[in-house]
């Protein structure tokens, strides 16, 4: 199995700002996340992060986050 690292940017819609979206995905897919930048307000969230893990798990996690 090979590990990969990807730089990812996420925009959160208003209804997900207070939900533990990243926490759930980290646990579900056994990935590591290193937050580089973030901005959270009442109506919007933005996160830039590096995601590290097994290639298949990172792919699944990113698909879940984008969907």
N, CA, C, O and CB atoms as a CASP TS submission, in Angstrom:
PFRMAT TS
TARGET T0000
AUTHOR 0000-0000-0000
METHOD Language model
MODEL 1
PARENT N/A
ATOM      1  N   UNK     1       0.846  -1.187   0.000  1.00  0.00           N
ATOM      2  CA  UNK     1       0.000   0.000   0.000  1.00  0.00           C
ATOM      3  C   UNK     1       0.887   1.244   0.000  1.00  0.00           C
ATOM      4  O   UNK     1       1.942   1.274   0.633  1.00  0.00           O
ATOM      5  CB  UNK     1      -0.960   0.002   1.227  1.00  0.00           C
ATOM      6  N   UNK     2       0.438   2.262  -0.719  1.00  0.00           N
ATOM      7  CA  UNK     2       1.237   3.477  -0.773  1.00  0.00           C
ATOM      8  C   UNK     2       0.500   4.647  -0.134  1.00  0.00           C
ATOM      9  O   UNK     2      -0.711   4.811  -0.281  1.00  0.00           O
ATOM     10  CB  UNK     2       1.599   3.810  -2.216  1.00  0.00           C
ATOM     11  N   UNK     3       1.274   5.444   0.575  1.00  0.00           N
ATOM     12  CA  UNK     3       0.718   6.642   1.201  1.00  0.00           C
ATOM     13  C   UNK     3       0.852   7.812   0.243  1.00  0.00           C
ATOM     14  O   UNK     3       1.804   7.892  -0.533  1.00  0.00           O
ATOM     15  CB  UNK     3       1.424   6.952   2.546  1.00  0.00           C
ATOM     16  N   UNK     4      -0.112   8.716   0.307  1.00  0.00           N
ATOM     17  CA  UNK     4      -0.042   9.932  -0.483  1.00  0.00           C
ATOM     18  C   UNK     4      -0.369  11.128   0.408  1.00  0.00           C
ATOM     19  O   UNK     4      -0.968  10.993   1.475  1.00  0.00           O
ATOM     20  CB  UNK     4      -1.008   9.861  -1.694  1.00  0.00           C
ATOM     21  N   UNK     5       0.041  12.292  -0.061  1.00  0.00           N
ATOM     22  CA  UNK     5      -0.270  13.541   0.616  1.00  0.00           C
ATOM     23  C   UNK     5      -0.867  14.478  -0.425  1.00  0.00           C
ATOM     24  O   UNK     5      -0.313  14.649  -1.511  1.00  0.00           O
ATOM     25  CB  UNK     5       1.003  14.168   1.298  1.00  0.00           C
ATOM     26  N   UNK     6      -2.006  15.086  -0.084  1.00  0.00           N
ATOM     27  CA  UNK     6      -2.656  16.009  -1.014  1.00  0.00           C
ATOM     28  C   UNK     6      -2.992  17.299  -0.291  1.00  0.00           C
ATOM     29  O   UNK     6      -3.400  17.292   0.870  1.00  0.00           O
ATOM     30  CB  UNK     6      -3.931  15.380  -1.624  1.00  0.00           C
ATOM     31  N   UNK     7      -2.813  18.408  -0.997  1.00  0.00           N
ATOM     32  CA  UNK     7      -3.243  19.697  -0.496  1.00  0.00           C
ATOM     33  C   UNK     7      -4.668  19.926  -0.993  1.00  0.00           C
ATOM     34  O   UNK     7      -4.939  19.850  -2.192  1.00  0.00           O
ATOM     35  CB  UNK     7      -2.277  20.846  -0.955  1.00  0.00           C
ATOM     36  N   UNK     8      -5.569  20.205  -0.062  1.00  0.00           N
ATOM     37  CA  UNK     8      -6.989  20.290  -0.374  1.00  0.00           C
ATOM     38  C   UNK     8      -7.559  21.582   0.195  1.00  0.00           C
ATOM     39  O   UNK     8      -7.158  22.024   1.271  1.00  0.00           O
ATOM     40  CB  UNK     8      -7.751  19.067   0.181  1.00  0.00           C
ATOM     41  N   UNK     9      -8.496  22.183  -0.530  1.00  0.00           N
ATOM     42  CA  UNK     9      -9.238  23.331  -0.035  1.00  0.00           C
ATOM     43  C   UNK     9     -10.714  22.978   0.002  1.00  0.00           C
ATOM     44  O   UNK     9     -11.262  22.455  -0.968  1.00  0.00           O
ATOM     45  CB  UNK     9      -8.989  24.585  -0.915  1.00  0.00           C
ATOM     46  N   UNK    10     -11.353  23.266   1.128  1.00  0.00           N
ATOM     47  CA  UNK    10     -12.777  22.978   1.294  1.00  0.00           C
ATOM     48  C   UNK    10     -13.531  24.253   1.622  1.00  0.00           C
ATOM     49  O   UNK    10     -13.065  25.084   2.401  1.00  0.00           O
ATOM     50  CB  UNK    10     -13.001  21.926   2.394  1.00  0.00           C
ATOM     51  N   UNK    11     -14.690  24.394   1.024  1.00  0.00           N
ATOM     52  CA  UNK    11     -15.627  25.444   1.389  1.00  0.00           C
ATOM     53  C   UNK    11     -16.829  24.771   2.020  1.00  0.00           C
ATOM     54  O   UNK    11     -17.403  23.842   1.452  1.00  0.00           O
ATOM     55  CB  UNK    11     -16.040  26.317   0.152  1.00  0.00           C
ATOM     56  N   UNK    12     -17.208  25.247   3.204  1.00  0.00           N
ATOM     57  CA  UNK    12     -18.355  24.686   3.902  1.00  0.00           C
ATOM     58  C   UNK    12     -19.571  25.577   3.722  1.00  0.00           C
ATOM     59  O   UNK    12     -19.480  26.789   3.919  1.00  0.00           O
ATOM     60  CB  UNK    12     -18.045  24.500   5.388  1.00  0.00           C
ATOM     61  N   UNK    13     -20.703  25.002   3.355  1.00  0.00           N
ATOM     62  CA  UNK    13     -21.926  25.795   3.315  1.00  0.00           C
ATOM     63  C   UNK    13     -22.432  26.068   4.736  1.00  0.00           C
ATOM     64  O   UNK    13     -22.028  25.407   5.692  1.00  0.00           O
ATOM     65  CB  UNK    13     -23.011  25.073   2.486  1.00  0.00           C
ATOM     66  N   UNK    14     -23.296  27.025   4.847  1.00  0.00           N
ATOM     67  CA  UNK    14     -23.833  27.471   6.129  1.00  0.00           C
ATOM     68  C   UNK    14     -24.304  26.320   7.023  1.00  0.00           C
ATOM     69  O   UNK    14     -23.994  26.301   8.214  1.00  0.00           O
ATOM     70  CB  UNK    14     -24.975  28.418   5.893  1.00  0.00           C
ATOM     71  N   UNK    15     -25.036  25.379   6.474  1.00  0.00           N
ATOM     72  CA  UNK    15     -25.630  24.315   7.299  1.00  0.00           C
ATOM     73  C   UNK    15     -24.604  23.301   7.825  1.00  0.00           C
ATOM     74  O   UNK    15     -24.953  22.485   8.677  1.00  0.00           O
ATOM     75  CB  UNK    15     -26.683  23.583   6.495  1.00  0.00           C
ATOM     76  N   UNK    16     -23.359  23.324   7.352  1.00  0.00           N
ATOM     77  CA  UNK    16     -22.339  22.384   7.840  1.00  0.00           C
ATOM     78  C   UNK    16     -21.267  23.027   8.718  1.00  0.00           C
ATOM     79  O   UNK    16     -20.389  22.330   9.227  1.00  0.00           O
ATOM     80  CB  UNK    16     -21.675  21.720   6.674  1.00  0.00           C
ATOM     81  N   UNK    17     -21.324  24.339   8.900  1.00  0.00           N
ATOM     82  CA  UNK    17     -20.269  25.033   9.646  1.00  0.00           C
ATOM     83  C   UNK    17     -20.111  24.500  11.064  1.00  0.00           C
ATOM     84  O   UNK    17     -18.989  24.420  11.564  1.00  0.00           O
ATOM     85  CB  UNK    17     -20.559  26.519   9.696  1.00  0.00           C
ATOM     86  N   UNK    18     -21.187  24.139  11.712  1.00  0.00           N
ATOM     87  CA  UNK    18     -21.101  23.672  13.108  1.00  0.00           C
ATOM     88  C   UNK    18     -21.078  22.149  13.233  1.00  0.00           C
ATOM     89  O   UNK    18     -21.117  21.621  14.344  1.00  0.00           O
ATOM     90  CB  UNK    18     -22.269  24.218  13.903  1.00  0.00           C
ATOM     91  N   UNK    19     -21.016  21.444  12.112  1.00  0.00           N
ATOM     92  CA  UNK    19     -20.971  19.972  12.141  1.00  0.00           C
ATOM     93  C   UNK    19     -19.523  19.478  12.161  1.00  0.00           C
ATOM     94  O   UNK    19     -18.642  20.127  11.597  1.00  0.00           O
ATOM     95  CB  UNK    19     -21.719  19.380  10.918  1.00  0.00           C
ATOM     96  N   UNK    20     -19.271  18.339  12.804  1.00  0.00           N
ATOM     97  CA  UNK    20     -17.906  17.783  12.881  1.00  0.00           C
ATOM     98  C   UNK    20     -17.535  16.996  11.620  1.00  0.00           C
ATOM     99  O   UNK    20     -17.174  15.822  11.702  1.00  0.00           O
ATOM    100  CB  UNK    20     -17.776  16.874  14.112  1.00  0.00           C
ATOM    101  N   UNK    21     -17.622  17.630  10.484  1.00  0.00           N
ATOM    102  CA  UNK    21     -17.407  16.969   9.192  1.00  0.00           C
ATOM    103  C   UNK    21     -16.018  16.348   9.101  1.00  0.00           C
ATOM    104  O   UNK    21     -15.891  15.164   8.791  1.00  0.00           O
ATOM    105  CB  UNK    21     -17.604  17.963   8.050  1.00  0.00           C
ATOM    106  N   UNK    22     -14.979  17.128   9.366  1.00  0.00           N
ATOM    107  CA  UNK    22     -13.611  16.606   9.269  1.00  0.00           C
ATOM    108  C   UNK    22     -13.342  15.495  10.270  1.00  0.00           C
ATOM    109  O   UNK    22     -12.723  14.486   9.935  1.00  0.00           O
ATOM    110  CB  UNK    22     -12.611  17.722   9.475  1.00  0.00           C
ATOM    111  N   UNK    23     -13.801  15.679  11.477  1.00  0.00           N
ATOM    112  CA  UNK    23     -13.582  14.675  12.518  1.00  0.00           C
ATOM    113  C   UNK    23     -14.143  13.314  12.111  1.00  0.00           C
ATOM    114  O   UNK    23     -13.492  12.286  12.296  1.00  0.00           O
ATOM    115  CB  UNK    23     -14.217  15.129  13.831  1.00  0.00           C
ATOM    116  N   UNK    24     -15.331  13.316  11.568  1.00  0.00           N
ATOM    117  CA  UNK    24     -15.959  12.060  11.148  1.00  0.00           C
ATOM    118  C   UNK    24     -15.188  11.391  10.010  1.00  0.00           C
ATOM    119  O   UNK    24     -14.996  10.175  10.019  1.00  0.00           O
ATOM    120  CB  UNK    24     -17.402  12.314  10.714  1.00  0.00           C
ATOM    121  N   UNK    25     -14.748  12.181   9.037  1.00  0.00           N
ATOM    122  CA  UNK    25     -14.019  11.615   7.893  1.00  0.00           C
ATOM    123  C   UNK    25     -12.651  11.092   8.325  1.00  0.00           C
ATOM    124  O   UNK    25     -12.210  10.048   7.845  1.00  0.00           O
ATOM    125  CB  UNK    25     -13.854  12.672   6.779  1.00  0.00           C
ATOM    126  N   UNK    26     -11.976  11.805   9.224  1.00  0.00           N
ATOM    127  CA  UNK    26     -10.676  11.362   9.730  1.00  0.00           C
ATOM    128  C   UNK    26     -10.798   9.993  10.392  1.00  0.00           C
ATOM    129  O   UNK    26      -9.983   9.106  10.137  1.00  0.00           O
ATOM    130  CB  UNK    26     -10.103  12.387  10.729  1.00  0.00           C
ATOM    131  N   UNK    27     -11.806   9.817  11.236  1.00  0.00           N
ATOM    132  CA  UNK    27     -12.005   8.539  11.921  1.00  0.00           C
ATOM    133  C   UNK    27     -12.435   7.429  10.961  1.00  0.00           C
ATOM    134  O   UNK    27     -11.940   6.304  11.042  1.00  0.00           O
ATOM    135  CB  UNK    27     -13.044   8.697  13.021  1.00  0.00           C
ATOM    136  N   UNK    28     -13.348   7.750  10.063  1.00  0.00           N
ATOM    137  CA  UNK    28     -13.901   6.747   9.154  1.00  0.00           C
ATOM    138  C   UNK    28     -12.850   6.176   8.206  1.00  0.00           C
ATOM    139  O   UNK    28     -12.859   4.979   7.915  1.00  0.00           O
ATOM    140  CB  UNK    28     -15.035   7.350   8.352  1.00  0.00           C
ATOM    141  N   UNK    29     -11.929   7.042   7.716  1.00  0.00           N
ATOM    142  CA  UNK    29     -10.969   6.603   6.708  1.00  0.00           C
ATOM    143  C   UNK    29      -9.535   6.510   7.221  1.00  0.00           C
ATOM    144  O   UNK    29      -8.619   6.248   6.441  1.00  0.00           O
ATOM    145  CB  UNK    29     -11.013   7.534   5.543  1.00  0.00           C
ATOM    146  N   UNK    30      -9.331   6.717   8.496  1.00  0.00           N
ATOM    147  CA  UNK    30      -7.998   6.608   9.101  1.00  0.00           C
ATOM    148  C   UNK    30      -6.965   7.432   8.336  1.00  0.00           C
ATOM    149  O   UNK    30      -5.931   6.921   7.909  1.00  0.00           O
ATOM    150  CB  UNK    30      -7.558   5.143   9.151  1.00  0.00           C
ATOM    151  N   UNK    31      -7.270   8.716   8.176  1.00  0.00           N
ATOM    152  CA  UNK    31      -6.367   9.641   7.502  1.00  0.00           C
ATOM    153  C   UNK    31      -5.862  10.672   8.502  1.00  0.00           C
ATOM    154  O   UNK    31      -6.428  10.836   9.583  1.00  0.00           O
ATOM    155  CB  UNK    31      -7.073  10.333   6.307  1.00  0.00           C
ATOM    156  N   UNK    32      -4.798  11.357   8.130  1.00  0.00           N
ATOM    157  CA  UNK    32      -4.277  12.454   8.930  1.00  0.00           C
ATOM    158  C   UNK    32      -4.543  13.753   8.193  1.00  0.00           C
ATOM    159  O   UNK    32      -4.476  13.813   6.965  1.00  0.00           O
ATOM    160  CB  UNK    32      -2.759  12.274   9.218  1.00  0.00           C
ATOM    161  N   UNK    33      -4.847  14.796   8.962  1.00  0.00           N
ATOM    162  CA  UNK    33      -5.126  16.102   8.388  1.00  0.00           C
ATOM    163  C   UNK    33      -4.280  17.135   9.107  1.00  0.00           C
ATOM    164  O   UNK    33      -4.229  17.166  10.337  1.00  0.00           O
ATOM    165  CB  UNK    33      -6.634  16.452   8.484  1.00  0.00           C
ATOM    166  N   UNK    34      -3.620  17.978   8.333  1.00  0.00           N
ATOM    167  CA  UNK    34      -2.850  19.084   8.880  1.00  0.00           C
ATOM    168  C   UNK    34      -3.437  20.375   8.298  1.00  0.00           C
ATOM    169  O   UNK    34      -3.283  20.660   7.110  1.00  0.00           O
ATOM    170  CB  UNK    34      -1.308  18.940   8.546  1.00  0.00           C
ATOM    171  N   UNK    35      -4.101  21.140   9.143  1.00  0.00           N
ATOM    172  CA  UNK    35      -4.754  22.366   8.680  1.00  0.00           C
ATOM    173  C   UNK    35      -3.707  23.459   8.489  1.00  0.00           C
ATOM    174  O   UNK    35      -2.939  23.769   9.400  1.00  0.00           O
ATOM    175  CB  UNK    35      -5.850  22.827   9.686  1.00  0.00           C
ATOM    176  N   UNK    36      -3.689  24.032   7.299  1.00  0.00           N
ATOM    177  CA  UNK    36      -2.753  25.102   6.956  1.00  0.00           C
ATOM    178  C   UNK    36      -3.372  26.473   7.120  1.00  0.00           C
ATOM    179  O   UNK    36      -2.716  27.402   7.592  1.00  0.00           O
ATOM    180  CB  UNK    36      -2.263  24.934   5.537  1.00  0.00           C
ATOM    181  N   UNK    37      -4.626  26.607   6.734  1.00  0.00           N
ATOM    182  CA  UNK    37      -5.374  27.862   6.868  1.00  0.00           C
ATOM    183  C   UNK    37      -6.833  27.526   7.097  1.00  0.00           C
ATOM    184  O   UNK    37      -7.326  26.495   6.639  1.00  0.00           O
ATOM    185  CB  UNK    37      -5.205  28.770   5.607  1.00  0.00           C
ATOM    186  N   UNK    38      -7.515  28.398   7.805  1.00  0.00           N
ATOM    187  CA  UNK    38      -8.947  28.211   7.991  1.00  0.00           C
ATOM    188  C   UNK    38      -9.603  29.542   8.314  1.00  0.00           C
ATOM    189  O   UNK    38      -8.994  30.425   8.918  1.00  0.00           O
ATOM    190  CB  UNK    38      -9.227  27.188   9.103  1.00  0.00           C
ATOM    191  N   UNK    39     -10.841  29.666   7.905  1.00  0.00           N
ATOM    192  CA  UNK    39     -11.651  30.832   8.213  1.00  0.00           C
ATOM    193  C   UNK    39     -13.085  30.353   8.386  1.00  0.00           C
ATOM    194  O   UNK    39     -13.690  29.812   7.460  1.00  0.00           O
ATOM    195  CB  UNK    39     -11.539  31.929   7.094  1.00  0.00           C
ATOM    196  N   UNK    40     -13.611  30.557   9.568  1.00  0.00           N
ATOM    197  CA  UNK    40     -14.957  30.101   9.875  1.00  0.00           C
ATOM    198  C   UNK    40     -15.776  31.287  10.372  1.00  0.00           C
ATOM    199  O   UNK    40     -15.346  32.013  11.269  1.00  0.00           O
ATOM    200  CB  UNK    40     -14.934  28.957  10.928  1.00  0.00           C
ATOM    201  N   UNK    41     -16.948  31.479   9.791  1.00  0.00           N
ATOM    202  CA  UNK    41     -17.879  32.495  10.264  1.00  0.00           C
ATOM    203  C   UNK    41     -19.228  31.815  10.478  1.00  0.00           C
ATOM    204  O   UNK    41     -19.356  30.609  10.267  1.00  0.00           O
ATOM    205  CB  UNK    41     -17.993  33.697   9.250  1.00  0.00           C
ATOM    206  N   UNK    42     -20.220  32.572  10.891  1.00  0.00           N
ATOM    207  CA  UNK    42     -21.539  31.978  11.090  1.00  0.00           C
ATOM    208  C   UNK    42     -22.106  31.360   9.821  1.00  0.00           C
ATOM    209  O   UNK    42     -22.800  30.345   9.873  1.00  0.00           O
ATOM    210  CB  UNK    42     -22.493  33.015  11.610  1.00  0.00           C
ATOM    211  N   UNK    43     -21.808  31.974   8.687  1.00  0.00           N
ATOM    212  CA  UNK    43     -22.441  31.521   7.459  1.00  0.00           C
ATOM    213  C   UNK    43     -21.564  30.797   6.478  1.00  0.00           C
ATOM    214  O   UNK    43     -22.044  30.350   5.437  1.00  0.00           O
ATOM    215  CB  UNK    43     -23.016  32.643   6.794  1.00  0.00           C
ATOM    216  N   UNK    44     -20.271  30.666   6.784  1.00  0.00           N
ATOM    217  CA  UNK    44     -19.374  30.102   5.784  1.00  0.00           C
ATOM    218  C   UNK    44     -18.116  29.564   6.446  1.00  0.00           C
ATOM    219  O   UNK    44     -17.668  30.094   7.463  1.00  0.00           O
ATOM    220  CB  UNK    44     -19.014  31.153   4.727  1.00  0.00           C
ATOM    221  N   UNK    45     -17.552  28.522   5.877  1.00  0.00           N
ATOM    222  CA  UNK    45     -16.293  27.986   6.376  1.00  0.00           C
ATOM    223  C   UNK    45     -15.353  27.648   5.234  1.00  0.00           C
ATOM    224  O   UNK    45     -15.784  27.171   4.184  1.00  0.00           O
ATOM    225  CB  UNK    45     -16.542  26.752   7.231  1.00  0.00           C
ATOM    226  N   UNK    46     -14.080  27.893   5.438  1.00  0.00           N
ATOM    227  CA  UNK    46     -13.040  27.584   4.454  1.00  0.00           C
ATOM    228  C   UNK    46     -11.878  26.931   5.191  1.00  0.00           C
ATOM    229  O   UNK    46     -11.452  27.415   6.239  1.00  0.00           O
ATOM    230  CB  UNK    46     -12.570  28.875   3.683  1.00  0.00           C
ATOM    231  N   UNK    47     -11.370  25.840   4.647  1.00  0.00           N
ATOM    232  CA  UNK    47     -10.226  25.156   5.235  1.00  0.00           C
ATOM    233  C   UNK    47      -9.268  24.751   4.115  1.00  0.00           C
ATOM    234  O   UNK    47      -9.679  24.173   3.109  1.00  0.00           O
ATOM    235  CB  UNK    47     -10.679  23.912   6.064  1.00  0.00           C
ATOM    236  N   UNK    48      -7.977  25.065   4.307  1.00  0.00           N
ATOM    237  CA  UNK    48      -6.925  24.557   3.433  1.00  0.00           C
ATOM    238  C   UNK    48      -6.118  23.586   4.283  1.00  0.00           C
ATOM    239  O   UNK    48      -5.666  23.941   5.371  1.00  0.00           O
ATOM    240  CB  UNK    48      -6.017  25.725   2.835  1.00  0.00           C
ATOM    241  N   UNK    49      -5.933  22.357   3.794  1.00  0.00           N
ATOM    242  CA  UNK    49      -5.279  21.340   4.609  1.00  0.00           C
ATOM    243  C   UNK    49      -4.519  20.354   3.746  1.00  0.00           C
ATOM    244  O   UNK    49      -4.787  20.202   2.554  1.00  0.00           O
ATOM    245  CB  UNK    49      -6.299  20.606   5.463  1.00  0.00           C
ATOM    246  N   UNK    50      -3.559  19.685   4.382  1.00  0.00           N
ATOM    247  CA  UNK    50      -2.889  18.555   3.767  1.00  0.00           C
ATOM    248  C   UNK    50      -3.538  17.298   4.312  1.00  0.00           C
ATOM    249  O   UNK    50      -3.770  17.176   5.515  1.00  0.00           O
ATOM    250  CB  UNK    50      -1.348  18.572   4.040  1.00  0.00           C
ATOM    251  N   UNK    51      -3.824  16.379   3.430  1.00  0.00           N
ATOM    252  CA  UNK    51      -4.428  15.103   3.803  1.00  0.00           C
ATOM    253  C   UNK    51      -3.415  14.010   3.494  1.00  0.00           C
ATOM    254  O   UNK    51      -2.898  13.930   2.380  1.00  0.00           O
ATOM    255  CB  UNK    51      -5.786  14.858   3.043  1.00  0.00           C
ATOM    256  N   UNK    52      -3.134  13.171   4.482  1.00  0.00           N
ATOM    257  CA  UNK    52      -2.142  12.117   4.349  1.00  0.00           C
ATOM    258  C   UNK    52      -2.757  10.780   4.731  1.00  0.00           C
ATOM    259  O   UNK    52      -3.468  10.677   5.731  1.00  0.00           O
ATOM    260  CB  UNK    52      -0.909  12.415   5.217  1.00  0.00           C
ATOM    261  N   UNK    53      -2.481   9.758   3.932  1.00  0.00           N
ATOM    262  CA  UNK    53      -2.968   8.419   4.254  1.00  0.00           C
ATOM    263  C   UNK    53      -2.794   7.488   3.069  1.00  0.00           C
ATOM    264  O   UNK    53      -2.204   7.844   2.049  1.00  0.00           O
ATOM    265  CB  UNK    53      -4.438   8.465   4.678  1.00  0.00           C
ATOM    266  N   UNK    54      -3.324   6.290   3.233  1.00  0.00           N
ATOM    267  CA  UNK    54      -3.294   5.331   2.132  1.00  0.00           C
ATOM    268  C   UNK    54      -4.084   5.898   0.960  1.00  0.00           C
ATOM    269  O   UNK    54      -5.156   6.475   1.143  1.00  0.00           O
ATOM    270  CB  UNK    54      -3.869   3.953   2.573  1.00  0.00           C
ATOM    271  N   UNK    55      -3.554   5.731  -0.228  1.00  0.00           N
ATOM    272  CA  UNK    55      -4.149   6.349  -1.409  1.00  0.00           C
ATOM    273  C   UNK    55      -5.646   6.059  -1.546  1.00  0.00           C
ATOM    274  O   UNK    55      -6.428   6.968  -1.827  1.00  0.00           O
ATOM    275  CB  UNK    55      -3.429   5.875  -2.646  1.00  0.00           C
ATOM    276  N   UNK    56      -6.042   4.822  -1.354  1.00  0.00           N
ATOM    277  CA  UNK    56      -7.455   4.464  -1.507  1.00  0.00           C
ATOM    278  C   UNK    56      -8.325   5.154  -0.460  1.00  0.00           C
ATOM    279  O   UNK    56      -9.444   5.571  -0.761  1.00  0.00           O
ATOM    280  CB  UNK    56      -7.631   2.948  -1.410  1.00  0.00           C
ATOM    281  N   UNK    57      -7.822   5.275   0.758  1.00  0.00           N
ATOM    282  CA  UNK    57      -8.592   5.906   1.830  1.00  0.00           C
ATOM    283  C   UNK    57      -8.688   7.418   1.625  1.00  0.00           C
ATOM    284  O   UNK    57      -9.739   8.014   1.863  1.00  0.00           O
ATOM    285  CB  UNK    57      -7.957   5.599   3.193  1.00  0.00           C
ATOM    286  N   UNK    58      -7.603   8.031   1.187  1.00  0.00           N
ATOM    287  CA  UNK    58      -7.618   9.476   0.910  1.00  0.00           C
ATOM    288  C   UNK    58      -8.616   9.752  -0.213  1.00  0.00           C
ATOM    289  O   UNK    58      -9.399  10.697  -0.130  1.00  0.00           O
ATOM    290  CB  UNK    58      -6.186   9.998   0.521  1.00  0.00           C
ATOM    291  N   UNK    59      -8.590   8.939  -1.251  1.00  0.00           N
ATOM    292  CA  UNK    59      -9.518   9.101  -2.371  1.00  0.00           C
ATOM    293  C   UNK    59     -10.961   9.009  -1.912  1.00  0.00           C
ATOM    294  O   UNK    59     -11.789   9.828  -2.311  1.00  0.00           O
ATOM    295  CB  UNK    59      -9.249   8.053  -3.441  1.00  0.00           C
ATOM    296  N   UNK    60     -11.277   8.023  -1.077  1.00  0.00           N
ATOM    297  CA  UNK    60     -12.637   7.863  -0.568  1.00  0.00           C
ATOM    298  C   UNK    60     -13.039   9.035   0.327  1.00  0.00           C
ATOM    299  O   UNK    60     -14.161   9.534   0.243  1.00  0.00           O
ATOM    300  CB  UNK    60     -12.762   6.547   0.203  1.00  0.00           C
ATOM    301  N   UNK    61     -12.118   9.467   1.180  1.00  0.00           N
ATOM    302  CA  UNK    61     -12.400  10.589   2.085  1.00  0.00           C
ATOM    303  C   UNK    61     -12.683  11.864   1.307  1.00  0.00           C
ATOM    304  O   UNK    61     -13.630  12.587   1.620  1.00  0.00           O
ATOM    305  CB  UNK    61     -11.226  10.814   3.044  1.00  0.00           C
ATOM    306  N   UNK    62     -11.869  12.144   0.297  1.00  0.00           N
ATOM    307  CA  UNK    62     -12.059  13.359  -0.498  1.00  0.00           C
ATOM    308  C   UNK    62     -13.364  13.287  -1.302  1.00  0.00           C
ATOM    309  O   UNK    62     -14.040  14.299  -1.486  1.00  0.00           O
ATOM    310  CB  UNK    62     -10.858  13.572  -1.447  1.00  0.00           C
ATOM    311  N   UNK    63     -13.705  12.108  -1.768  1.00  0.00           N
ATOM    312  CA  UNK    63     -14.981  11.949  -2.477  1.00  0.00           C
ATOM    313  C   UNK    63     -16.157  12.242  -1.551  1.00  0.00           C
ATOM    314  O   UNK    63     -17.128  12.883  -1.953  1.00  0.00           O
ATOM    315  CB  UNK    63     -15.105  10.526  -3.055  1.00  0.00           C
ATOM    316  N   UNK    64     -16.066  11.777  -0.326  1.00  0.00           N
ATOM    317  CA  UNK    64     -17.134  12.035   0.651  1.00  0.00           C
ATOM    318  C   UNK    64     -17.222  13.525   0.983  1.00  0.00           C
ATOM    319  O   UNK    64     -18.318  14.077   1.088  1.00  0.00           O
ATOM    320  CB  UNK    64     -16.895  11.220   1.941  1.00  0.00           C
ATOM    321  N   UNK    65     -16.083  14.166   1.146  1.00  0.00           N
ATOM    322  CA  UNK    65     -16.076  15.594   1.476  1.00  0.00           C
ATOM    323  C   UNK    65     -16.597  16.453   0.330  1.00  0.00           C
ATOM    324  O   UNK    65     -17.179  17.512   0.565  1.00  0.00           O
ATOM    325  CB  UNK    65     -14.671  16.036   1.846  1.00  0.00           C
ATOM    326  N   UNK    66     -16.397  16.013  -0.890  1.00  0.00           N
ATOM    327  CA  UNK    66     -16.834  16.823  -2.020  1.00  0.00           C
ATOM    328  C   UNK    66     -18.282  16.546  -2.433  1.00  0.00           C
ATOM    329  O   UNK    66     -18.860  17.273  -3.241  1.00  0.00           O
ATOM    330  CB  UNK    66     -15.922  16.584  -3.194  1.00  0.00           C
ATOM    331  N   UNK    67     -18.850  15.493  -1.868  1.00  0.00           N
ATOM    332  CA  UNK    67     -20.163  15.095  -2.317  1.00  0.00           C
ATOM    333  C   UNK    67     -21.272  15.481  -1.468  1.00  0.00           C
ATOM    334  O   UNK    67     -22.423  15.179  -1.781  1.00  0.00           O
ATOM    335  CB  UNK    67     -20.214  13.720  -2.479  1.00  0.00           C
TER
END
